[in-house]
Amino acid sequence: MRTHLIGILALSVLFGAAAAGSRGGGRGEALAELGRRLFMDPTVSGSGKFSCASCHEPEHGFSDPRVLSEDVGGQTRRHSQPLLDLEQGNGFHWDGEFGTVRELVLARLAPPQEAVVQSLALHQRRFAEALSAGRRPDKEEFDRTVARLVPPYYGPPAPTTPGTPSVVTPLLARLGEDDRYARGFAEVFGGGGITTERVADALEAYLHTLRSTPNALDRFLAGDPDALPPAARRGLALFSGKASCASCHSLEGPGGGAPLTDGKFHNTGVSMRKVMLAFQGSSGADGGRGEMSFVADDLGSFKTPSLRDVGRRAPYMHDGSLATLEEVVRYYDGGGTPNGRLAKEVRPLRLTDSEVADLVAFLRALDGEERPGLRRAPEPRAGRVRLLDLTGRPLRGFAVEVHPFGDRFLGLAPAPTPLRVVTDNSGWLSFGFPGTTHAVLRAEGHEVGFDRPIPDNAGPLTLTVTPREKVSILLSARGGAGKMPSTIRIRLYDGGKPSESLTISLARVRQVGAAQALYSARVGRVTGVRQVLLEAGALGSIVCTVDLGGGASEPVHLGG
């Protein structure tokens, strides 16, 4: 056990040392702006399908309009927490799983084994802190939690067939596939390419720029008596008096503005509304902070969210179970959900309907004057992309639509309609970015370079276009060993084993390199993302996932 813990701590130190070294060359606005583009891009995730912004929409208060957020594994058990003013409070996530923003980012983006090791170290640290504070953490629950931590910590779900892990292109390989971010990283860091630590540096820098903007309450507290309308002023009196909301949503902070959170964890009964909760229980209730501290008294407690910009980010609570601000006020008016760990601040308020309306009016006055996180547009940048067909020939006179994607800029609205451009005789097209951090190229009946967004700081790119009636797979033999075969075949899993009848042959259409080739076949009667056994003759075989719905599938790498 001692050797295991030493290894955990060593890796934690390694994370920190690597971060310190890489941050030294790239601090400032340029680093944060690179992070903004990574935050918006689905490429920057364990699966390549969900961006940070997928669950933390900038135009929705950096939260999620859905009740429960979704990831590659499907619906999660929580509503995403807003990402504003992250320096407030103790820990990040509703349950304080992470002590720093960087730990959160690495859990999402580091290779699965490294993310699990970090998680083990964090659990060990929290258990030791609770023990030293005399809070009597549950050792058996700690042991059970640690035993369940296996890759992938965050990311694609385990495969349906035991013993056959699905192949997902690693983040760094995906980011480097077509050099979309090569120029962006070079502008910030110079040489050295793209690394996990540098991706984390950029995202961390961006997240720390997400500050709420001044609101009517700030102006009122600064001495402007007319900043709050009468109903909101009455609501403020209730907020700090009869309703005692300010006991957890503080009106005073070290920076001068009202933080509207105490940064702590409280049991307001929300997770107990349908079931009761205890360690080793089978209720399925969300234990919140208790699952991280291993202290029974913390079960059902969640971090107090700031109420700044609260009107922008319905639904509410850690489970998204309250749809409107009025529902939130009436929930607390009723005294929450009684349970043995209910916070003493939560009690029946006996508000009148007019008082409920006044409190809601006050809460709506907490939205900032401008959406947080906006920056002015950079100097206009033009995109330049060369399009090739599957055989590698330039596509001449090929029509493409340029669609806005990612974040907008301060005072600049995205283009209302797509821009239509056509390639020249060499397959090149040029376009201006449509008022957003990224653009997506779309062509009728075709997939253009995985349909991934192109950041506005990208250099000239070369992308392959795949007709939707075809499937293409880029196959690589690691180490350059072996000649690429003229055909490969994929056998779909049927009932937990490779099928003898559901087999698809793909022909080599282009030799990309000495140990890399592109294969293609027409879409058959079986479509969708499927688990398959890919067989490549003398090069061997591998179990992976392939998108048979048409277009390019994720690249597959054979060998060690």
Buried (B, 14 or more C-beta within 10 A) or exposed (E): EEEEEEEBBEBBEEBEEBBEEBBEBBEEEBBBBBBBBBBBBBBBBBBBBBBBBBBBBBEBBBBBBBBBBBBBBEEBEBBBBBBBBBEBBEBBBBBBBBBBBBBBBBBBBBBBEBBBBBBBBBBBBBBEEBBEEEBEBBEEBBEEBBEEEEBBBBBBEEBEBEEBBBBBBBBBBBBBBBBBBBBBBBBBBEEEEBBBBBBBBBBBBBBBBBBBBBBBBBBBBEEEEEBBBEBBBBBBBBBBEEBBBBBBBBBEBEEEBBBBBBBBBBBBBBBBBEEBBBBEEEEEBBBBBBBBBBBBBBBBBBBBBBBBBBBBBBBBBBBBBBEEBBBBBBBBBBBBBEBEBBBEBBBEBEBEEEBBBBBBBBBBBBBBEEBBBBBEBEEEEEBEBBBBBBEEEBBEEBEBBBBBBBBBBEEEEBBEEBBEBEBEEEBBBEBBBBBBBBBBBBBEEBBBBBBBBBBBBBEEBBBBBBBBEBBBBBBBBEEEEBEBBEEBBBBBBEEEEBBEEBBBEBEBBBEBEEBBBBBBBEBEEBEEEBBBBBBBBEBEBBBBBBBBBBBBBBBBBBBE
